[in-house]
């Protein structure tokens, strides 16, 4: 699932800017504004796939203001995009050195660590999410709950379905329409063979979001297990017609041959 990355791929650069250090001189204020502008431009270039130009803008932002956290976090995202995880981690740590209690930053770093196929990194990721959730001023704790739930379910070498479900339910208690939490609960239902649960959450998800190959595949598995042949066929046709080249379509063909 490429959702953890609800974890947003481009971090909200302006949301973190208000947490920066005090700047007294006019020159410092001008540098901060220029750094902010460069990060905003870099984010736009990243969305368009112009990563080299984005990197230049971020380097310029850090030259202007070496304590501007969004420059570090956005550079971390960029390094992750170009498959430089060690560099990405270093930029996250630089940001955390400046703002160690920033919950949005802790959530994003936890999400980054969660993608690594390493149990020690998973443990570190869980720690970052819990630090974020311990901040009573965190305005969107549902994000960290959902990401932590996803992380605990998806990790290749270690998973904890019980803890995953606990955090996903907490996310949905705060925001019942949180799409990533709904689809992750659907997948969790499949993994734990609770197919009625999987169906219910996927129905809720599809009532809010456009169906994807992945979301259809989760509900298809649930309908097949529950014996609803009519709906199984309907969803299967939808998957094959809309996403014929998807990995899920291939799985469906293998699934149907069994």
C-alpha positions in Angstrom: 0.0 0.0 0.0 1.4 3.4 -1.0 -0.6 5.2 1.6 1.8 5.7 4.4 2.7 8.0 3.1 -0.5 9.9 4.2 2.4 10.0 5.3 1.9 13.5 2.6 4.8 13.0 0.2 5.5 16.7 0.2 5.6 17.9 3.8 3.6 20.9 4.7 6.5 23.3 4.8 4.6 26.3 6.1 3.1 24.4 9.0 6.4 24.0 10.7 7.8 27.5 10.0 6.0 29.1 12.9 8.1 27.0 15.3 11.4 28.5 14.2 13.8 30.5 16.5 13.4 34.2 17.1 15.0 36.5 14.5 15.6 40.0 15.6 17.5 41.7 12.8 15.9 42.8 9.5 18.5 40.8 7.7 17.6 37.6 9.6 13.9 38.3 8.9 14.6 38.7 5.2 16.7 35.5 5.1 14.0 33.6 6.8 11.4 34.8 4.3 13.7 34.0 1.4 14.4 30.5 2.9 10.6 30.0 3.2 10.1 31.0 -0.4 12.9 28.7 -1.6 11.3 25.7 0.2 7.9 26.5 -1.2 9.4 26.6 -4.7 11.3 23.4 -4.0 8.1 21.6 -3.0 6.5 22.7 -6.3 9.4 21.4 -8.3 9.3 18.1 -6.4 5.6 17.7 -7.3 6.5 18.2 -10.9 9.4 15.7 -10.7 12.1 18.4 -11.2 14.2 17.1 -8.4 17.6 18.6 -9.3 16.2 22.2 -9.3 14.3 21.4 -6.1 17.6 20.3 -4.4 19.2 23.6 -5.5 16.4 25.6 -3.9 16.6 23.6 -0.7 20.4 24.1 -0.5 19.9 27.8 -1.0 17.2 27.8 1.8 19.7 26.2 4.2 22.4 28.7 3.2 20.0 31.5 4.0 18.7 30.1 7.3 20.4 27.0 8.8 17.8 26.7 11.5 14.8 26.6 9.2 13.3 23.2 9.9 11.1 22.9 6.8 14.2 23.1 4.7 15.6 20.1 6.4 12.4 18.1 6.4 11.7 18.8 2.7 15.3 17.9 1.9 14.8 14.6 3.8 11.7 13.8 1.7 13.7 14.6 -1.5 16.6 12.4 -0.4 14.1 9.6 0.3 12.6 10.1 -3.2 16.0 9.6 -4.9 16.7 6.5 -2.7 19.3 8.1 -0.4 17.9 6.9 2.9 21.1 7.7 4.9 21.0 11.2 3.7 17.3 11.5 4.4 17.8 10.3 7.9 20.6 12.8 8.5 18.3 15.6 7.5 15.5 14.4 9.7 18.0 14.3 12.6 19.2 17.8 11.9 15.6 19.0 12.0 15.0 17.1 15.3 18.1 18.6 16.8 16.4 22.0 16.3 12.9 21.0 17.2 13.0 17.7 19.2 9.4 17.9 20.4 7.7 18.9 17.1 4.9 16.3 16.7 4.5 16.7 12.9 8.2 16.2 12.5 8.3 13.2 14.8 5.4 11.7 12.8 7.1 12.2 9.5 10.4 10.8 10.8 8.5 7.8 12.2 6.9 7.3 8.9 10.2 7.4 7.1 11.8 4.8 9.5 8.8 2.5 9.1 9.6 1.9 5.5 13.0 0.4 6.3 13.2 -3.4 6.4 14.9 -3.4 9.8 13.4 -4.3 13.2 15.5 -1.8 15.0 14.3 0.9 12.7 10.7 -0.2 13.4 11.3 0.1 17.1 12.7 3.6 16.5 9.7 4.5 14.3 7.3 3.4 17.1 9.2 5.6 19.5 8.9 8.6 17.3 5.1 8.1 16.8 4.6 7.7 20.6 6.6 10.9 21.2 4.4 12.7 18.8 1.3 11.4 20.5 2.5 12.3 23.9 2.4 16.0 22.9 -0.8 17.4 24.2 -0.7 20.2 21.7 -0.5 17.9 18.7 -3.4 19.1 16.6 -3.8 16.0 14.4 -3.0 12.9 16.5 -5.1 10.8 14.2 -2.3 11.0 11.7 0.2 9.5 14.0 -2.2 6.9 15.2 -3.0 5.9 11.6 0.6 5.8 10.6 1.6 3.8 13.6 -1.2 1.4 13.0 -0.2 1.0 9.4 3.5 0.5 10.4 2.7 -2.2 13.0 0.7 -4.1 10.4 2.9 -3.8 7.4 6.4 -4.4 8.6 7.9 -7.4 6.8 9.9 -8.8 9.7 7.6 -7.8 12.6 4.0 -7.0 12.9 1.6 -6.6 15.7 -2.0 -6.8 14.5 -3.5 -6.2 18.0 -1.6 -3.0 18.5 -2.1 -1.9 14.9 -5.9 -2.2 15.3 -5.9 -0.3 18.6 -4.2 2.7 17.0 -6.3 2.6 13.8 -9.5 2.6 15.9 -8.2 5.6 17.8 -7.6 7.4 14.5 -11.1 6.6 13.4 -12.6 7.7 16.7 -11.1 11.1 16.1 -11.9 11.2 12.4 -14.4 8.5 11.2 -13.8 9.5 7.6 -10.0 9.1 7.6 -9.4 7.2 4.4 -6.0 5.6 5.2 -7.3 4.3 8.5 -10.4 2.8 6.8 -8.5 1.0 4.1 -5.8 -0.2 6.5 -8.6 -1.6 8.7 -9.9 -3.4 5.6 -6.5 -4.9 4.9 -6.1 -5.8 8.5 -9.5 -7.7 8.3 -8.1 -9.7 5.4 -4.9 -10.5 7.1 -6.7 -11.7 10.3 -9.4 -13.5 8.3 -12.2 -11.3 9.7 -13.9 -10.9 6.4 -17.0 -9.2 7.6 -14.9 -6.5 9.2 -12.9 -6.2 6.0 -16.1 -5.8 3.9 -17.5 -3.2 6.3 -14.4 -1.0 6.3 -13.9 -1.2 2.5 -17.6 -0.3 2.0 -17.0 2.8 4.2 -13.8 3.6 2.3 -15.5 3.3 -1.1 -18.3 5.5 0.0 -15.7 8.3 0.5 -13.0 7.7 -2.0 -12.6 6.7 -5.6 -11.8 3.0 -5.9 -8.2 2.0 -6.5 -6.8 -1.3 -7.7 -5.7 -1.9 -4.1 -9.0 -1.1 -2.4 -11.0 -3.2 -4.9 -8.6 -6.1 -4.3 -9.2 -6.0 -0.5 -13.0 -6.0 -0.9 -12.8 -8.7 -3.6 -11.0 -11.0 -1.2 -13.6 -10.3 1.5 -16.6 -11.0 -0.8 -15.0 -14.2 -2.1 -14.5 -15.4 1.4 -18.0 -14.5 2.4 -19.5 -16.3 -0.5 -21.1 -13.3 -2.3 -20.4 -14.5 -5.8 -22.5 -11.7 -7.5 -20.6 -8.9 -5.8 -17.3 -10.7 -6.2 -17.9 -10.8 -10.0 -19.0 -7.2 -10.1 -15.9 -5.9 -8.3 -13.6 -8.2 -10.2 -14.9 -6.8 -13.5 -14.4 -3.3 -12.2 -10.8 -4.1 -11.2 -10.0 -5.7 -14.6 -11.6 -3.0 -16.6 -10.2 0.0 -14.8 -6.8 -1.4 -13.8 -6.0 -4.2 -16.2 -2.2 -3.9 -15.9 -2.1 -3.6 -12.1 -0.4 -6.1 -9.8 -3.8 -6.6 -8.2 -5.4 -7.6 -11.5 -2.6 -10.2 -11.9 -3.4 -11.4 -8.3 -7.1 -11.7 -9.2 -6.4 -13.9 -12.2 -4.2 -16.2 -10.1 -6.9 -16.1 -7.4 -9.7 -17.0 -9.8 -7.7 -19.9 -11.2 -7.6 -21.6 -7.8 
